[in-house]
Amino acid sequence: MNLITLTNPQSAAAEAYRTLRTNLHFATLDAPVKTIVVTSPSAGEDKTTVLANLAVVMAQAGKKVIAVDADLRHSVLHEFFGLKNERGLSDMLTRGVSDGQIPLSPTSVAGLSVLTSGTAQISPLDLLDSPQMRETIKSLTSQADIVLFDSAPMIGVSDTAILASQTDGVLMVVEMGKTRRAHVQQARDLLSRAHARLLGAVTLNSTKDRDLISY
């Protein structure tokens, strides 16, 4: 799990994430966003790495950030921050929270908390397309400046389209040499039908030395 923004904050890759943060800021001046879904067209692109590092640099800039693992089919966000995944989003959506508090986990980064995926074994689509999910999004946005949702790849399941329709914008992660152009177009079409706002694309070019990110 590569949190380059923490392990090597002076690297070119870490600086690229800070550039992504800046570009997002300027791209949303006319229509500010508080909730962003990070996804990819298909499995294999490193979307969770992008989300985790973006969350770090946003928090380092003084924002109060909540990173949510809404990829209920393949949950790994907690591993980036060394957290347990015993109680999280899916548990909230199925059983509620008795004390009225969202079970956020603090991280070593000031201002950054994580809501893990949880352990409830119920259809992810049913959970994400529910009144409880909409209420959860409202609760999260009341507690943070920005909420980032790690979500399932677009193609093959409807989870992300449903989630994107409830949030302010989507970042799509594509990887040069891996992501198919047809898959990118298919993902864009799915977002369009969901009336979701595509904020931009993050292009990853994995090399031996670094990840290059553009927006």
PLY file of the C-alpha trace (Angstrom):
ply
format ascii 1.0
element vertex 215
property float x
property float y
property float z
element edge 214
property int vertex1
property int vertex2
end_header
0.00 0.00 0.00
1.76 3.11 -1.24
1.11 6.35 0.65
3.86 8.24 -1.11
2.60 11.54 0.29
3.64 10.30 3.73
6.60 8.06 3.01
8.32 10.43 0.58
6.57 13.82 0.69
9.33 15.57 -1.29
9.09 13.19 -4.23
7.76 14.10 -7.66
4.83 11.74 -7.13
3.84 13.45 -3.87
4.08 16.82 -5.59
1.82 15.51 -8.35
-0.87 14.75 -5.76
-0.57 18.29 -4.44
-0.98 19.53 -8.00
-4.09 17.38 -8.33
-5.44 18.98 -5.15
-4.83 22.45 -6.58
-6.37 21.59 -9.93
-9.47 20.25 -8.21
-9.75 23.47 -6.23
-9.69 25.66 -9.32
-11.92 23.32 -11.34
-14.69 23.58 -8.74
-14.61 27.30 -7.96
-17.84 27.96 -9.86
-19.63 24.99 -8.32
-17.91 23.93 -5.07
-18.00 20.26 -4.13
-18.02 18.56 -0.74
-18.47 14.95 -1.83
-16.30 13.26 -4.47
-16.42 9.68 -5.71
-13.12 8.19 -6.86
-13.55 5.29 -9.26
-12.10 3.64 -12.36
-13.61 2.18 -15.52
-12.62 -1.40 -14.71
-10.77 -3.44 -12.11
-7.01 -3.07 -12.00
-6.56 0.70 -11.98
-5.11 1.97 -8.73
-8.05 4.13 -7.67
-7.68 3.52 -3.93
-4.06 4.66 -3.98
-5.18 7.90 -5.63
-7.95 8.46 -3.11
-5.75 7.75 -0.09
-2.97 10.08 -1.21
-5.42 12.80 -2.25
-7.05 12.58 1.17
-3.65 13.02 2.83
-2.66 16.13 0.87
-6.08 17.69 1.35
-5.78 17.20 5.11
-2.24 18.57 5.04
-3.67 21.72 3.43
-5.85 22.27 6.47
-9.06 20.61 5.31
-11.10 18.33 7.54
-11.33 15.21 5.39
-13.28 11.97 5.69
-12.28 9.09 3.41
-15.04 6.52 3.01
-14.58 2.97 1.76
-17.73 2.56 -0.32
-16.22 -0.21 -2.45
-18.17 -2.86 -0.59
-17.06 -5.58 -3.01
-13.30 -5.18 -2.62
-12.47 -3.14 0.46
-8.84 -2.17 0.99
-8.83 1.47 2.09
-8.35 0.56 5.76
-5.10 -1.23 4.90
-3.52 2.00 3.62
-3.84 3.54 7.07
-3.26 0.41 9.17
-6.83 0.34 10.47
-9.09 -2.51 11.51
-12.26 -3.07 9.54
-14.59 -4.31 12.24
-17.37 -1.74 12.03
-18.01 0.68 9.21
-20.28 1.87 6.44
-22.10 -1.40 5.70
-22.80 -1.98 9.40
-24.23 1.52 9.72
-26.49 1.01 6.74
-27.84 -2.32 8.00
-27.97 -1.90 11.77
-27.64 1.81 12.37
-25.49 3.39 15.04
-26.91 3.17 18.53
-25.23 6.30 19.87
-25.97 8.36 16.78
-22.29 8.69 15.93
-20.57 7.59 12.73
-17.79 5.08 13.56
-14.92 7.12 12.14
-11.35 5.95 12.64
-8.66 8.59 13.18
-5.41 8.36 11.24
-1.87 9.60 11.83
-2.66 12.57 9.57
-4.22 15.51 11.42
-7.67 16.28 10.07
-8.10 12.96 8.24
-10.53 10.27 9.36
-11.60 7.06 7.65
-14.96 5.31 7.55
-14.11 1.72 6.69
-16.39 -0.53 4.66
-17.55 -2.66 7.58
-18.43 -6.32 7.58
-22.15 -6.63 6.82
-22.80 -9.19 4.07
-25.68 -7.63 2.15
-25.96 -6.62 -1.51
-23.79 -3.52 -1.95
-26.23 -2.08 -4.47
-29.13 -2.36 -2.03
-27.07 -0.64 0.67
-25.87 2.22 -1.51
-29.28 2.83 -3.07
-31.08 3.34 0.22
-32.48 6.21 2.30
-29.93 5.30 4.97
-27.09 5.98 2.54
-28.47 9.38 1.65
-28.76 10.24 5.34
-25.22 9.00 5.93
-23.88 11.29 3.20
-25.64 14.24 4.84
-24.16 13.33 8.21
-20.66 12.97 6.78
-20.76 16.31 4.98
-21.83 18.02 8.20
-18.64 16.78 9.87
-16.05 17.51 7.18
-14.92 20.02 4.57
-14.57 17.26 1.98
-15.72 13.63 1.84
-13.98 11.24 -0.56
-15.69 7.96 -1.47
-13.68 5.02 -2.76
-16.10 3.18 -5.04
-16.25 0.05 -7.15
-15.10 0.08 -10.79
-17.81 1.36 -13.13
-18.15 -1.51 -15.57
-20.04 -4.61 -14.51
-21.88 -3.26 -11.45
-24.17 -0.30 -10.80
-22.78 0.62 -7.36
-20.79 3.65 -8.48
-23.48 5.08 -10.75
-25.89 5.00 -7.82
-23.39 6.60 -5.46
-22.29 9.19 -8.03
-25.88 10.34 -8.49
-25.96 11.25 -4.78
-22.66 13.15 -4.63
-21.17 16.33 -6.07
-18.65 14.90 -8.50
-16.56 12.00 -9.77
-12.85 11.55 -10.38
-12.04 8.73 -12.79
-8.69 6.97 -12.49
-7.21 5.56 -15.69
-3.85 3.91 -16.21
-1.82 4.33 -19.37
-1.09 1.01 -20.99
-3.80 -0.75 -19.01
-7.14 1.03 -19.25
-8.96 0.47 -22.54
-10.26 3.54 -24.35
-13.60 1.79 -24.91
-13.92 1.20 -21.17
-13.34 4.89 -20.46
-16.10 5.85 -22.87
-18.43 3.24 -21.41
-17.80 4.55 -17.90
-18.45 8.13 -19.04
-21.73 7.04 -20.62
-22.79 5.35 -17.38
-22.04 8.50 -15.39
-23.93 10.61 -17.89
-27.01 8.42 -17.59
-26.78 8.74 -13.81
-26.66 12.55 -14.20
-23.35 12.55 -12.35
-20.77 15.32 -12.68
-17.43 14.10 -14.02
-14.82 16.43 -12.53
-11.92 15.01 -14.50
-9.58 12.10 -14.99
-6.45 11.13 -13.10
-3.99 9.43 -15.41
-1.52 7.07 -13.83
1.66 6.01 -15.58
3.39 3.56 -13.29
7.15 3.47 -13.77
9.97 2.08 -11.71
10.58 5.39 -10.03
7.23 7.06 -9.60
3.61 7.48 -10.54
2.92 10.41 -12.83
-0.44 12.04 -12.31
-2.24 14.49 -14.54
-5.67 16.03 -14.30
0 1
1 2
2 3
3 4
4 5
5 6
6 7
7 8
8 9
9 10
10 11
11 12
12 13
13 14
14 15
15 16
16 17
17 18
18 19
19 20
20 21
21 22
22 23
23 24
24 25
25 26
26 27
27 28
28 29
29 30
30 31
31 32
32 33
33 34
34 35
35 36
36 37
37 38
38 39
39 40
40 41
41 42
42 43
43 44
44 45
45 46
46 47
47 48
48 49
49 50
50 51
51 52
52 53
53 54
54 55
55 56
56 57
57 58
58 59
59 60
60 61
61 62
62 63
63 64
64 65
65 66
66 67
67 68
68 69
69 70
70 71
71 72
72 73
73 74
74 75
75 76
76 77
77 78
78 79
79 80
80 81
81 82
82 83
83 84
84 85
85 86
86 87
87 88
88 89
89 90
90 91
91 92
92 93
93 94
94 95
95 96
96 97
97 98
98 99
99 100
100 101
101 102
102 103
103 104
104 105
105 106
106 107
107 108
108 109
109 110
110 111
111 112
112 113
113 114
114 115
115 116
116 117
117 118
118 119
119 120
120 121
121 122
122 123
123 124
124 125
125 126
126 127
127 128
128 129
129 130
130 131
131 132
132 133
133 134
134 135
135 136
136 137
137 138
138 139
139 140
140 141
141 142
142 143
143 144
144 145
145 146
146 147
147 148
148 149
149 150
150 151
151 152
152 153
153 154
154 155
155 156
156 157
157 158
158 159
159 160
160 161
161 162
162 163
163 164
164 165
165 166
166 167
167 168
168 169
169 170
170 171
171 172
172 173
173 174
174 175
175 176
176 177
177 178
178 179
179 180
180 181
181 182
182 183
183 184
184 185
185 186
186 187
187 188
188 189
189 190
190 191
191 192
192 193
193 194
194 195
195 196
196 197
197 198
198 199
199 200
200 201
201 202
202 203
203 204
204 205
205 206
206 207
207 208
208 209
209 210
210 211
211 212
212 213
213 214
